Structure formats: structure tokens, C-alpha cells
């Protein structure tokens, strides 16, 4: 779906990040754009499969009332040619460690959104000394390589698709809860997700196909919260609750009536779950 520049600007002003300081950082393997909003305890948001940090704007606005929110672009988001160089979820976790070092962040909270949760979870397992608390959403300990996901990945890899492609735009509708009133938010999500190069989306889907932390999850020594949309059609709330139960001391909060994009449709409830978790659970001392 292609929107006029004027209409897209209006949607971005309504749903995108607001009152944030934007800059760039030169990490070891790429240069990333990032933004900082609010003051207080630092909270790093890791964006999802597509749409970049702009898709987290609505949530970042609410969280910035209580935290210093840092959002950044994953490798390949702004440079698809760079993303074609072989890299893995472990590499994306290393990028997050580089970002924290560059910003002089000492054990911040990290919240992953959808695909970003796979990155955040891998990061927490690789660098437990660098993270204070972990928030996950839209993830499970092992992604099942479903037929629909395989078809989508092949289509994205092999065929240039128009932005009004009905197959994929119907998929975007599945990201919302069945009874959620979405209005222009659907147009914003569709346009923003298509701003990510489809080869980058395909590569990230391939990473998820290999994602499996079941044999390591018991080692996770970070206070953790899983927030799930009760009607998530992509990763069921039950699967996310199972993930929370497998994490030592893991906590689970379902958001009633919402789907995979609950961070967009219910940003206040999502932010409240994070705020209550962080106020209730202290940062564990390092050993």
C-alpha cells in the first residue's frame, strides 16, 4: 500500500516517535540510527521484523514518561546491501552489546518486540552481565518452521512484491486482535513494514527458522517478563506463557483483546506492565 507523503507524515506524527533526540552511532559492523526519549532509568527497545524503530514510537512515547528510552535500527534496516553479508542472531546480539558500550549504558533494561525479542533473548544469554532486566514479547523458545512462514520467506527472497500485495497485506491484518478497532493504524503499520527491504525481512525470517534456545533457557539469570497479546495469531499467548514458565522466576502478563501488535494498539497497558515489573523487581547484583 502506497500512501501520499502528506498522509504518511500525518500518520507518523500520530503514531511515530515524538520529542526524541536522534543521532547515529558507528558500531563495529555497521552505522546505526538511534533515538533517545525521556529521562530516568535506561530502557533499550529492540525493534521487530520490519518497520524499524518508527513502529515502536507509540510505545516509546508512553514509556518515556518514566524511563530514558533508547531505540535503534537493527543491522540492515537502513542498508539492505549490508544485510546481505552473512550474519546471525548472535551477531545482532553482539551489535546490541556494542550499542550499550558506545552509549556507556551499564546493565540497562532491555525490551524486545517480536523478532527483537529473539535478539534480546540471545543477548541476555550471551551477556548476562550487561543486562539488568529483560522484557520479551511475541517470542517462544523455539520458532516452528510453519508452512506459511516458509512460503512467505521464499516469496520475499525471490519476487519483488508491490506494496499493495493482498497476500502480505492480509497478513498485516492478522497482527491485530480480531475485535480491535484499528482505523488508520493499519495503513501506518503496512506502510512502515514495507519500508524495510523485503530481502532483509526474508533474511530475518530465516534466522527465526533456526532459533531454538530450549537447551539454554534454564541458564537465563536475568529477571524476565513476557508480555503477550491474548489474541496473538502469530505466537500464541499460550506459547509465550510457556516461555515465561521456562525462565527461572519468569513472569507473564497477557493483554486482553489484543493481538501481536499489542504494543501499538494498547501502548499504555503494555507500558504499565513494564513499569510495574521494573518497580517490583530489583536489578540483580553481578557475580
FILUM-944147 format. One line per field, with one value per residue: residue in three letters; x, y, z of N, C-alpha, C in turn. Coordinates in nm, 3 decimals. Atoms other than C-alpha are relative to their C-alpha. Layout:
! residues N
residuo: c(ALA	...)
n.xx: c(X	...)
n.yy: c(Y	...)
n.zz: c(Z	...)
ca.xx: c(X	...)
ca.yy: c(Y	...)
ca.zz: c(Z	...)
c.xx: c(X	...)
c.yy: c(Y	...)
c.zz: c(Z	...)
//
This chain:
! residues 287
residuo: c(UNK	UNK	UNK	UNK	UNK	UNK	UNK	UNK	UNK	UNK	UNK	UNK	UNK	UNK	UNK	UNK	UNK	UNK	UNK	UNK	UNK	UNK	UNK	UNK	UNK	UNK	UNK	UNK	UNK	UNK	UNK	UNK	UNK	UNK	UNK	UNK	UNK	UNK	UNK	UNK	UNK	UNK	UNK	UNK	UNK	UNK	UNK	UNK	UNK	UNK	UNK	UNK	UNK	UNK	UNK	UNK	UNK	UNK	UNK	UNK	UNK	UNK	UNK	UNK	UNK	UNK	UNK	UNK	UNK	UNK	UNK	UNK	UNK	UNK	UNK	UNK	UNK	UNK	UNK	UNK	UNK	UNK	UNK	UNK	UNK	UNK	UNK	UNK	UNK	UNK	UNK	UNK	UNK	UNK	UNK	UNK	UNK	UNK	UNK	UNK	UNK	UNK	UNK	UNK	UNK	UNK	UNK	UNK	UNK	UNK	UNK	UNK	UNK	UNK	UNK	UNK	UNK	UNK	UNK	UNK	UNK	UNK	UNK	UNK	UNK	UNK	UNK	UNK	UNK	UNK	UNK	UNK	UNK	UNK	UNK	UNK	UNK	UNK	UNK	UNK	UNK	UNK	UNK	UNK	UNK	UNK	UNK	UNK	UNK	UNK	UNK	UNK	UNK	UNK	UNK	UNK	UNK	UNK	UNK	UNK	UNK	UNK	UNK	UNK	UNK	UNK	UNK	UNK	UNK	UNK	UNK	UNK	UNK	UNK	UNK	UNK	UNK	UNK	UNK	UNK	UNK	UNK	UNK	UNK	UNK	UNK	UNK	UNK	UNK	UNK	UNK	UNK	UNK	UNK	UNK	UNK	UNK	UNK	UNK	UNK	UNK	UNK	UNK	UNK	UNK	UNK	UNK	UNK	UNK	UNK	UNK	UNK	UNK	UNK	UNK	UNK	UNK	UNK	UNK	UNK	UNK	UNK	UNK	UNK	UNK	UNK	UNK	UNK	UNK	UNK	UNK	UNK	UNK	UNK	UNK	UNK	UNK	UNK	UNK	UNK	UNK	UNK	UNK	UNK	UNK	UNK	UNK	UNK	UNK	UNK	UNK	UNK	UNK	UNK	UNK	UNK	UNK	UNK	UNK	UNK	UNK	UNK	UNK	UNK	UNK	UNK	UNK	UNK	UNK	UNK	UNK	UNK	UNK	UNK	UNK	UNK	UNK	UNK	UNK	UNK	UNK	UNK	UNK	UNK	UNK	UNK	UNK)
n.xx: c(0.084	-0.078	0.071	-0.056	-0.098	0.070	0.075	-0.096	-0.053	0.102	0.001	-0.124	0.015	0.096	-0.040	-0.145	-0.069	0.025	-0.085	-0.116	-0.127	-0.045	-0.142	-0.055	-0.114	-0.083	-0.032	-0.107	0.038	0.088	0.037	0.142	0.076	0.066	0.068	0.011	0.114	0.029	-0.107	0.019	-0.072	-0.004	0.074	-0.031	0.101	-0.056	0.114	0.042	-0.036	0.009	0.053	-0.100	0.040	0.116	0.119	0.006	0.017	0.114	-0.040	-0.111	0.056	0.055	-0.108	-0.088	0.047	-0.058	-0.133	-0.076	0.023	-0.095	0.036	-0.102	0.029	-0.076	-0.088	0.070	0.125	-0.021	-0.097	0.027	-0.119	-0.076	0.069	-0.026	-0.118	0.047	0.000	0.095	0.056	-0.112	-0.064	0.087	-0.019	-0.129	0.025	0.064	-0.107	-0.079	0.080	-0.003	-0.134	-0.018	0.083	-0.040	0.113	-0.041	0.107	0.134	0.108	0.013	0.131	0.007	0.133	0.012	-0.134	-0.094	-0.008	-0.098	-0.130	-0.018	-0.019	-0.135	-0.090	0.002	-0.070	-0.142	-0.058	0.082	-0.060	0.027	0.143	0.059	0.127	0.033	0.142	0.018	0.136	0.016	-0.111	0.002	-0.136	-0.036	0.095	0.034	-0.011	0.132	0.008	0.027	-0.123	-0.092	0.048	-0.025	-0.143	-0.038	0.059	-0.075	-0.135	-0.008	0.089	0.030	0.144	0.057	0.038	0.143	0.017	0.108	-0.041	-0.076	0.078	0.092	-0.082	-0.008	0.126	-0.005	-0.081	0.089	0.104	0.119	0.101	-0.063	0.032	-0.136	0.006	-0.120	-0.117	-0.033	-0.075	-0.134	-0.076	-0.030	-0.100	-0.126	-0.062	-0.053	-0.120	-0.112	-0.022	0.055	-0.109	-0.038	0.104	-0.020	-0.118	0.036	0.085	-0.089	-0.062	0.099	0.019	-0.106	-0.005	0.038	-0.079	0.058	-0.103	-0.076	0.089	-0.012	-0.119	0.028	-0.010	0.042	0.144	0.061	0.144	0.054	0.127	0.059	0.137	0.079	0.048	-0.112	0.016	-0.131	-0.054	0.115	-0.023	-0.036	-0.142	-0.079	0.008	-0.089	-0.136	-0.018	-0.010	-0.128	-0.106	-0.002	0.061	0.065	0.134	0.080	0.115	0.078	0.080	0.128	0.062	-0.098	-0.074	-0.146	-0.042	0.056	-0.083	0.051	0.143	0.020	-0.132	0.005	0.003	-0.131	-0.096	0.031	-0.056	-0.145	-0.029	0.027	-0.103	-0.129	0.006	0.018	-0.114	-0.128	-0.108	-0.082	-0.142	-0.086	-0.091)
n.yy: c(-0.118	-0.122	-0.114	-0.127	-0.047	-0.082	0.090	0.076	-0.090	-0.012	0.126	0.006	-0.091	0.058	0.131	0.017	-0.059	-0.143	-0.069	0.085	-0.041	0.099	-0.009	0.122	0.061	0.087	0.123	0.075	0.061	-0.088	-0.127	0.008	-0.113	0.029	-0.114	0.001	-0.079	0.009	0.003	0.101	0.125	0.032	0.115	0.016	0.070	0.067	0.006	0.129	0.055	-0.103	-0.128	-0.075	-0.057	-0.088	0.074	0.003	-0.137	-0.018	0.055	-0.081	-0.123	0.026	0.040	-0.113	-0.075	0.060	0.054	-0.048	0.104	0.000	0.088	-0.003	0.079	0.123	0.009	0.023	-0.076	-0.117	0.034	0.140	0.066	0.046	0.116	0.119	0.068	0.101	-0.029	0.082	-0.063	-0.025	-0.124	-0.111	-0.016	-0.069	-0.140	-0.062	-0.020	-0.113	-0.120	-0.033	-0.049	-0.132	-0.097	0.007	0.049	0.106	0.094	-0.055	0.092	0.020	0.051	0.040	0.004	0.100	0.046	-0.061	0.082	0.105	-0.066	-0.033	0.124	0.046	-0.094	0.029	0.127	-0.019	-0.109	-0.023	-0.106	-0.128	-0.028	-0.002	0.070	0.039	0.006	0.069	-0.004	0.059	0.092	0.127	0.051	0.059	-0.036	0.112	-0.038	0.027	-0.008	-0.138	-0.076	0.043	-0.059	-0.144	-0.026	0.024	-0.107	-0.122	0.017	0.023	-0.080	-0.136	-0.006	-0.134	-0.030	0.029	0.144	0.039	0.110	-0.049	-0.098	0.076	0.043	-0.111	-0.007	0.104	-0.044	-0.065	0.083	0.012	-0.102	-0.130	-0.107	-0.042	-0.121	-0.036	0.070	0.106	-0.061	-0.034	0.125	0.053	-0.085	0.005	0.132	0.007	-0.082	0.093	0.074	0.134	0.097	-0.004	0.074	0.142	0.046	0.010	0.118	0.116	0.008	0.054	0.142	0.074	-0.045	0.102	-0.020	0.086	0.065	-0.103	-0.094	0.016	-0.073	-0.143	-0.050	-0.139	-0.016	-0.003	-0.015	0.022	-0.069	0.061	-0.027	0.120	0.053	0.001	0.108	0.035	0.082	0.004	-0.039	0.121	0.027	-0.101	0.033	0.115	-0.054	-0.064	0.105	0.070	-0.090	-0.004	-0.121	-0.077	-0.048	-0.005	-0.091	-0.003	-0.120	0.049	-0.057	-0.054	0.096	-0.005	-0.141	-0.060	-0.115	-0.114	-0.022	-0.024	-0.042	-0.034	0.125	0.063	-0.077	0.020	0.131	-0.016	-0.087	0.073	0.104	-0.058	-0.055	0.112	0.093	-0.072	0.052	0.093	-0.034	0.083	0.086)
n.zz: c(0.000	0.007	-0.053	0.040	-0.097	-0.100	-0.087	-0.079	-0.103	-0.104	-0.077	-0.077	-0.112	-0.094	-0.053	-0.006	-0.115	-0.016	-0.096	-0.024	0.058	0.097	0.033	0.059	-0.069	0.084	-0.070	0.068	0.128	0.078	-0.061	-0.032	-0.050	-0.126	-0.061	-0.146	-0.045	-0.141	-0.098	-0.102	0.021	0.144	0.053	0.143	0.078	0.118	0.094	0.051	0.130	0.104	-0.046	-0.074	-0.128	0.016	-0.037	-0.146	-0.045	-0.090	-0.129	-0.052	-0.054	-0.132	-0.088	-0.025	-0.117	-0.120	0.026	0.116	0.101	0.111	0.112	0.105	0.118	0.014	0.117	0.125	0.011	0.085	0.103	0.037	0.054	-0.115	-0.057	0.081	-0.051	-0.095	-0.142	-0.074	-0.119	-0.091	0.046	-0.038	-0.144	-0.015	0.035	-0.115	-0.098	0.049	-0.020	-0.142	-0.032	0.062	-0.073	-0.141	-0.077	-0.092	-0.035	0.015	0.036	0.145	0.039	0.139	0.060	0.107	0.038	-0.092	-0.121	0.027	-0.016	-0.141	-0.075	0.032	-0.068	-0.144	-0.022	0.031	-0.078	-0.121	-0.080	0.063	0.001	-0.132	0.007	0.137	0.036	0.128	0.057	0.132	0.023	-0.072	-0.012	0.130	0.104	0.088	0.141	0.056	0.146	0.042	-0.013	0.106	0.125	-0.006	0.013	0.139	0.082	-0.025	0.054	0.144	0.084	-0.044	-0.023	-0.014	-0.139	-0.019	0.016	-0.092	-0.088	-0.115	-0.074	-0.084	-0.113	-0.094	-0.076	-0.102	-0.113	-0.095	-0.058	0.087	-0.026	-0.021	0.094	0.036	0.081	0.078	-0.050	0.096	0.111	-0.049	-0.017	0.133	0.066	-0.073	0.019	0.135	0.011	-0.014	0.124	-0.016	-0.015	-0.141	-0.072	0.028	-0.074	-0.142	-0.012	0.002	-0.133	-0.092	0.029	-0.070	-0.140	-0.098	-0.123	-0.102	-0.082	-0.073	-0.066	-0.146	-0.041	0.002	-0.137	0.006	-0.025	0.133	0.015	0.134	0.022	0.120	0.038	-0.026	0.128	0.095	0.099	0.052	-0.109	-0.091	-0.139	-0.073	0.026	-0.070	-0.142	-0.018	-0.005	-0.131	-0.102	0.015	-0.046	-0.147	-0.054	0.107	-0.024	0.122	-0.004	0.124	0.024	0.051	0.121	0.095	0.079	0.000	-0.007	-0.122	-0.038	0.077	-0.023	-0.142	-0.052	-0.143	-0.076	0.019	-0.079	-0.142	-0.037	-0.013	-0.114	-0.124	-0.011	-0.032	-0.136	-0.092	0.007	0.001	0.084	-0.075	-0.007	0.084	-0.077)
ca.xx: c(0.000	0.150	0.042	0.081	0.373	0.136	-0.085	0.218	0.358	0.030	0.032	0.396	0.314	0.030	0.194	0.570	0.833	0.788	1.012	1.314	1.678	1.805	2.165	2.390	2.645	2.934	2.939	3.193	2.990	2.753	2.637	2.302	2.047	1.912	1.686	1.661	1.344	1.264	1.471	1.525	1.639	1.758	1.540	1.658	1.385	1.485	1.262	1.089	1.098	1.004	0.924	1.229	1.215	0.950	0.698	0.780	0.702	0.365	0.506	0.822	0.612	0.438	0.749	0.942	0.725	0.906	1.228	1.508	1.404	1.667	1.559	1.794	1.788	1.892	2.166	2.034	1.734	1.880	2.131	1.990	2.322	2.493	2.230	2.326	2.657	2.619	2.518	2.310	2.101	2.421	2.572	2.269	2.311	2.675	2.555	2.335	2.635	2.833	2.549	2.540	2.917	2.909	2.634	2.801	2.492	2.556	2.314	2.005	1.669	1.615	1.276	1.245	0.946	0.859	1.175	1.355	1.272	1.474	1.765	1.711	1.686	2.004	2.171	2.064	2.200	2.532	2.581	2.403	2.646	2.529	2.154	1.953	1.605	1.454	1.113	1.000	0.701	0.586	0.851	0.883	1.184	1.174	1.013	0.833	0.906	0.544	0.442	0.307	0.632	0.832	0.614	0.643	1.020	1.059	0.823	1.017	1.351	1.261	0.993	0.971	0.627	0.409	0.320	-0.049	0.011	-0.310	-0.141	0.103	-0.133	-0.383	-0.100	-0.065	-0.433	-0.363	-0.124	-0.419	-0.676	-1.000	-1.212	-0.959	-1.062	-0.753	-0.858	-0.560	-0.320	-0.343	-0.227	0.065	0.172	0.151	0.347	0.607	0.664	0.709	0.979	1.203	1.357	1.188	1.523	1.602	1.267	1.336	1.680	1.534	1.266	1.544	1.713	1.391	1.362	1.687	1.603	1.597	1.706	1.525	1.850	1.981	1.673	1.724	2.058	1.889	1.987	1.807	1.472	1.235	0.883	0.685	0.402	0.161	-0.147	-0.421	-0.531	-0.186	-0.230	0.144	0.284	0.001	-0.035	-0.012	0.328	0.451	0.325	0.512	0.828	0.779	0.732	1.058	1.260	1.373	1.148	0.990	0.669	0.384	0.127	-0.147	-0.318	-0.685	-0.840	-0.516	-0.306	0.060	0.077	-0.045	0.249	0.087	-0.283	-0.251	0.069	-0.048	-0.128	0.198	0.399	0.217	0.317	0.680	0.672	0.515	0.761	1.063	0.944	0.872	1.186	1.527	1.832	2.027	2.385	2.655	2.879)
ca.yy: c(0.000	0.335	0.640	1.000	1.175	1.415	1.135	0.936	1.239	1.276	0.910	0.936	1.238	1.043	0.702	0.753	0.861	1.210	1.458	1.233	1.313	1.137	1.057	0.793	0.556	0.386	0.031	-0.235	-0.379	-0.101	0.252	0.266	0.538	0.565	0.788	0.876	0.997	1.076	1.065	0.811	0.451	0.347	0.105	-0.022	-0.118	-0.372	-0.341	-0.623	-0.799	-0.496	-0.130	-0.032	0.174	0.402	0.126	0.146	0.516	0.489	0.268	0.478	0.790	0.633	0.470	0.798	0.940	0.711	0.594	0.703	0.508	0.417	0.273	0.179	0.029	-0.332	-0.419	-0.396	-0.177	0.127	-0.055	-0.372	-0.439	-0.465	-0.714	-0.949	-1.021	-1.340	-1.272	-1.439	-1.362	-1.396	-1.119	-0.898	-0.966	-0.858	-0.539	-0.466	-0.514	-0.271	-0.019	-0.037	0.008	0.306	0.475	0.387	0.203	-0.010	-0.303	-0.131	-0.299	-0.442	-0.494	-0.690	-0.661	-0.967	-1.052	-0.810	-1.044	-1.319	-1.074	-0.962	-1.320	-1.421	-1.109	-1.193	-1.545	-1.428	-1.119	-1.165	-0.918	-0.643	-0.652	-0.561	-0.681	-0.840	-0.787	-1.016	-1.006	-1.217	-1.487	-1.851	-2.062	-2.233	-2.098	-2.367	-2.356	-2.337	-2.376	-2.022	-1.878	-2.083	-1.964	-1.604	-1.626	-1.773	-1.513	-1.230	-1.371	-1.443	-1.200	-0.820	-0.757	-0.447	-0.270	-0.339	-0.715	-0.865	-1.176	-0.987	-0.704	-0.963	-1.096	-0.749	-0.761	-1.082	-0.889	-0.721	-0.872	-0.984	-0.717	-0.437	-0.110	-0.016	0.255	0.444	0.245	-0.037	0.199	0.313	-0.042	-0.153	0.143	0.125	-0.250	-0.215	0.046	-0.247	-0.408	-0.741	-0.920	-0.807	-0.939	-1.272	-1.296	-1.232	-1.494	-1.740	-1.655	-1.732	-2.067	-2.169	-2.011	-2.259	-2.176	-2.457	-2.615	-2.281	-2.111	-2.254	-2.069	-1.729	-1.543	-1.215	-1.103	-1.153	-1.057	-1.183	-0.959	-1.119	-1.018	-1.258	-1.298	-1.313	-1.514	-1.526	-1.657	-1.774	-1.637	-1.996	-2.042	-1.717	-1.816	-2.143	-1.946	-1.739	-2.056	-2.200	-1.896	-1.914	-1.665	-1.556	-1.354	-1.337	-1.063	-1.116	-0.815	-0.891	-0.841	-0.757	-0.931	-0.943	-0.562	-0.504	-0.266	-0.044	-0.094	-0.095	0.105	0.227	-0.125	-0.258	0.022	-0.030	-0.397	-0.298	-0.019	-0.240	-0.519	-0.289	-0.120	-0.457	-0.646	-0.506	-0.545	-0.850	-0.795	-0.921	-1.205)
ca.zz: c(0.000	-0.105	0.090	-0.017	0.151	0.327	0.463	0.575	0.760	0.942	1.043	1.155	1.370	1.527	1.574	1.537	1.793	1.934	2.114	2.079	2.019	1.708	1.621	1.464	1.614	1.438	1.569	1.473	1.185	1.080	1.147	1.323	1.368	1.718	1.925	2.293	2.463	2.825	3.141	3.416	3.420	3.072	2.875	2.536	2.288	2.023	1.711	1.530	1.196	0.986	1.026	1.229	1.544	1.395	1.462	1.833	1.850	2.020	2.296	2.330	2.387	2.686	2.830	2.803	3.081	3.325	3.158	2.931	2.622	2.365	2.027	1.746	1.399	1.353	1.108	0.752	0.828	0.656	0.433	0.268	0.092	0.430	0.545	0.260	0.428	0.633	0.992	1.261	1.566	1.768	1.555	1.619	1.991	1.959	1.787	2.089	2.318	2.101	2.120	2.500	2.522	2.285	2.487	2.820	2.939	3.246	3.272	3.132	3.098	2.750	2.590	2.268	2.037	1.825	1.625	1.854	2.144	1.977	1.960	2.321	2.448	2.266	2.407	2.765	2.731	2.583	2.800	3.136	3.293	3.057	3.127	3.434	3.340	3.032	2.872	2.590	2.359	2.067	2.103	2.204	2.292	1.952	1.638	1.446	1.074	0.965	0.600	0.580	0.707	0.458	0.170	0.284	0.310	-0.039	-0.186	-0.023	-0.134	-0.495	-0.610	-0.593	-0.447	-0.486	-0.161	-0.221	-0.242	-0.098	0.043	0.263	0.348	0.473	0.689	0.841	0.938	1.129	1.352	1.521	1.756	1.594	1.760	1.776	1.612	1.412	1.163	1.013	1.231	0.976	0.699	0.913	1.001	0.639	0.505	0.780	0.745	0.369	0.437	0.535	0.228	0.162	0.131	0.487	0.611	0.438	0.598	0.944	0.886	0.804	1.134	1.319	1.144	1.317	1.653	1.941	2.297	2.476	2.593	2.728	2.870	3.221	3.228	3.195	3.511	3.442	3.591	3.298	3.195	2.894	2.771	2.523	2.332	2.439	2.074	1.916	1.595	1.521	1.851	2.074	2.426	2.549	2.382	2.532	2.875	2.835	2.761	3.078	3.282	3.144	3.257	3.621	3.802	3.472	3.486	3.237	3.164	2.900	2.743	2.687	2.344	2.165	1.904	1.807	1.781	2.136	2.190	1.925	2.000	2.379	2.448	2.790	2.912	2.766	2.928	3.258	3.261	3.207	3.468	3.734	3.663	3.684	4.003	4.162	4.057	4.154	3.935	4.049	4.162	3.927	4.035)
c.xx: c(0.088	-0.088	0.063	0.095	-0.068	-0.075	0.094	0.059	-0.099	-0.006	0.124	-0.007	-0.092	0.054	0.150	0.062	-0.020	0.093	0.120	0.124	0.051	0.147	0.042	0.118	0.075	0.041	0.106	-0.037	-0.097	-0.023	-0.151	-0.057	-0.060	-0.068	-0.008	-0.114	-0.019	0.124	-0.030	0.085	-0.001	-0.072	0.023	-0.112	0.063	-0.115	-0.019	0.046	0.007	-0.054	0.096	-0.052	-0.119	-0.129	-0.016	-0.034	-0.111	0.034	0.110	-0.052	-0.050	0.111	0.091	-0.048	0.067	0.145	0.073	-0.005	0.099	-0.049	0.109	-0.044	0.089	0.086	-0.082	-0.124	0.013	0.099	-0.018	0.121	0.088	-0.060	0.028	0.128	-0.046	0.009	-0.117	-0.061	0.109	0.074	-0.084	0.006	0.132	-0.014	-0.062	0.102	0.088	-0.072	0.007	0.137	0.020	-0.077	0.030	-0.117	0.046	-0.121	-0.139	-0.103	-0.007	-0.135	0.000	-0.143	0.002	0.139	0.107	0.013	0.097	0.141	0.029	0.025	0.139	0.103	0.010	0.074	0.151	0.067	-0.082	0.053	-0.032	-0.148	-0.056	-0.131	-0.038	-0.151	-0.010	-0.144	0.002	0.110	-0.027	0.141	0.048	-0.108	-0.023	-0.003	-0.130	0.000	-0.020	0.123	0.101	-0.040	0.030	0.147	0.045	-0.053	0.080	0.140	0.004	-0.077	-0.016	-0.152	-0.048	-0.050	-0.149	-0.027	-0.102	0.040	0.069	-0.078	-0.109	0.074	0.010	-0.127	-0.001	0.080	-0.083	-0.096	-0.125	-0.098	0.062	-0.041	0.132	0.005	0.128	0.127	0.042	0.081	0.143	0.087	0.042	0.111	0.135	0.070	0.059	0.121	0.127	0.013	-0.044	0.108	0.048	-0.102	0.020	0.118	-0.033	-0.094	0.084	0.071	-0.097	-0.021	0.103	0.003	-0.050	0.089	-0.050	0.105	0.082	-0.087	0.010	0.122	-0.025	-0.008	-0.034	-0.149	-0.073	-0.152	-0.036	-0.137	-0.058	-0.139	-0.082	-0.048	0.110	-0.013	0.134	0.072	-0.106	0.040	0.042	0.148	0.088	-0.004	0.091	0.146	0.027	0.020	0.134	0.118	-0.001	-0.053	-0.073	-0.143	-0.073	-0.119	-0.071	-0.079	-0.128	-0.042	0.097	0.077	0.150	0.050	-0.056	0.082	-0.043	-0.146	-0.032	0.132	-0.002	0.001	0.134	0.104	-0.024	0.056	0.151	0.034	-0.020	0.104	0.132	0.001	-0.004	0.124	0.130	0.099	0.086	0.146	0.078	0.092	0.139)
c.yy: c(0.124	0.116	0.127	0.048	0.080	-0.088	-0.080	0.086	0.015	-0.124	-0.010	0.092	-0.058	-0.125	-0.017	0.061	0.151	0.056	-0.086	0.061	-0.111	0.022	-0.130	-0.046	-0.090	-0.120	-0.077	-0.043	0.084	0.129	-0.001	0.136	-0.040	0.126	-0.022	0.092	-0.020	-0.001	-0.108	-0.123	-0.036	-0.130	-0.005	-0.080	-0.057	-0.022	-0.138	-0.030	0.106	0.128	0.084	0.060	0.095	-0.070	-0.008	0.136	0.019	-0.052	0.085	0.129	-0.020	-0.036	0.116	0.088	-0.048	-0.045	0.082	-0.111	0.017	-0.101	0.011	-0.088	-0.125	0.004	-0.033	0.084	0.117	-0.026	-0.147	-0.073	-0.054	-0.127	-0.127	-0.071	-0.098	0.050	-0.072	0.080	0.029	0.128	0.122	0.024	0.071	0.148	0.075	0.025	0.118	0.131	0.045	0.056	0.141	0.108	0.001	-0.039	-0.117	-0.080	0.063	-0.112	-0.006	-0.062	-0.031	-0.008	-0.097	-0.055	0.057	-0.076	-0.116	0.057	0.026	-0.125	-0.057	0.089	-0.032	-0.128	0.014	0.100	0.027	0.113	0.139	0.040	-0.007	-0.076	-0.019	-0.006	-0.059	0.010	-0.068	-0.097	-0.130	-0.057	-0.069	0.038	-0.120	0.047	-0.038	0.020	0.143	0.087	-0.035	0.061	0.149	0.031	-0.018	0.112	0.130	-0.007	0.007	0.099	0.141	0.018	0.144	0.022	-0.019	-0.149	-0.052	-0.111	0.052	0.104	-0.067	-0.055	0.111	0.012	-0.104	0.042	0.067	-0.102	0.004	0.114	0.138	0.099	0.067	0.124	0.026	-0.067	-0.112	0.057	0.032	-0.125	-0.055	0.079	-0.011	-0.134	-0.013	0.091	-0.083	-0.082	-0.146	-0.107	-0.005	-0.076	-0.150	-0.055	-0.017	-0.118	-0.128	-0.018	-0.062	-0.149	-0.086	0.031	-0.109	0.015	-0.091	-0.062	0.100	0.085	-0.009	0.074	0.150	0.053	0.148	0.007	0.027	0.008	-0.029	0.066	-0.050	0.055	-0.128	-0.066	0.000	-0.121	-0.045	-0.093	-0.001	0.044	-0.121	-0.034	0.100	-0.021	-0.118	0.045	0.062	-0.103	-0.072	0.084	0.001	0.134	0.084	0.036	0.018	0.094	-0.007	0.129	-0.042	0.072	0.052	-0.112	0.021	0.143	0.069	0.119	0.126	0.032	0.027	0.046	0.033	-0.126	-0.071	0.069	-0.020	-0.133	0.009	0.081	-0.073	-0.108	0.061	0.064	-0.109	-0.087	0.079	-0.064	-0.091	0.045	-0.094	-0.084	0.003)
c.zz: c(0.000	0.046	-0.054	0.110	0.111	0.100	0.089	0.111	0.115	0.087	0.088	0.121	0.106	0.069	0.019	0.125	0.004	0.106	0.040	-0.065	-0.091	-0.035	-0.068	0.084	-0.097	0.084	-0.079	-0.140	-0.083	0.077	0.022	0.036	0.135	0.051	0.150	0.038	0.150	0.088	0.103	-0.027	-0.148	-0.033	-0.150	-0.065	-0.126	-0.098	-0.062	-0.141	-0.109	0.062	0.081	0.129	-0.012	0.045	0.152	0.059	0.102	0.140	0.063	0.062	0.143	0.098	0.038	0.115	0.128	-0.018	-0.106	-0.103	-0.114	-0.104	-0.106	-0.116	-0.004	-0.126	-0.125	-0.019	-0.096	-0.113	-0.038	-0.055	0.113	0.058	-0.079	0.041	0.108	0.145	0.064	0.114	0.102	-0.038	0.038	0.151	0.029	-0.035	0.118	0.112	-0.039	0.024	0.146	0.040	-0.054	0.075	0.150	0.090	0.086	0.045	-0.009	-0.012	-0.152	-0.028	-0.148	-0.047	-0.117	-0.036	0.093	0.131	-0.019	0.016	0.148	0.084	-0.025	0.071	0.150	0.032	-0.022	0.095	0.127	0.088	-0.054	0.006	0.141	0.009	-0.147	-0.017	-0.140	-0.044	-0.136	-0.036	0.075	-0.003	-0.127	-0.101	-0.091	-0.144	-0.073	-0.151	-0.046	0.008	-0.108	-0.134	-0.004	-0.022	-0.144	-0.089	0.017	-0.059	-0.152	-0.086	0.055	0.008	0.009	0.142	0.025	-0.021	0.099	0.096	0.125	0.079	0.084	0.122	0.104	0.083	0.111	0.123	0.108	0.060	-0.085	0.019	0.023	-0.110	-0.038	-0.088	-0.077	0.050	-0.094	-0.116	0.043	0.013	-0.135	-0.068	0.070	-0.018	-0.140	-0.018	0.023	-0.127	0.018	0.010	0.145	0.084	-0.021	0.078	0.149	0.024	0.001	0.134	0.100	-0.022	0.073	0.150	0.093	0.122	0.112	0.091	0.081	0.091	0.153	0.054	0.012	0.143	0.007	0.034	-0.131	0.007	-0.145	-0.006	-0.131	-0.026	0.013	-0.129	-0.106	-0.093	-0.057	0.098	0.109	0.141	0.083	-0.018	0.073	0.151	0.033	0.006	0.136	0.109	-0.006	0.046	0.153	0.053	-0.103	0.034	-0.132	0.021	-0.136	-0.011	-0.073	-0.127	-0.103	-0.069	0.010	0.017	0.123	0.048	-0.073	0.034	0.146	0.065	0.149	0.085	-0.009	0.087	0.149	0.048	0.021	0.125	0.132	0.024	0.047	0.139	0.106	0.011	-0.004	-0.097	0.086	-0.003	-0.090	0.087	-0.060)
//
